[in-house]
Amino acid sequence: MSTKHEQILDYIANLAVGKKISVRSIAKHLKVSEGTAYRAIKVAESTGFVSTIARVGTIRIEQKPLNPIESVTFKTLVDLIDAKVLGGQAGMDKKLDKFVIGAM
């Protein structure tokens, strides 16, 4: 069973392009808290599903194609840098959200 957050993201992804959405409408329609709806809308905005326009609102937009760097999985990174994984083998196919590259 998917989480409330995932349900909201699926709902937004299945909306028609150009459809206007709001925190309250999603919270009421999916019977979730407004805080949960707000956080999911912010994630949808960062992934390119929606765009917030001042004085207009939040609108479902066509998702931009991912850059190759935006679809890096842990396995891809481990293979790329020839690393050794000590734990967490089950999550190797998950995508990296954020990462920082550093050197010593």
KALIN-V8708 format. One line per field, one symbol per residue. psi: psi as a letter, one per 30 degrees, with the letter a starting at -180 (. if undefined). A space follows every 10 residues. Layout:
psi: ???
This chain:
psi: klleeeeeee eefflkkfkk lleeeeeeeg hlleeeeeee eeeeeffgel kkkkgeakkk lkkkkkleff hkleeeeeee ghlkkflhff gffkkkeklk kll.
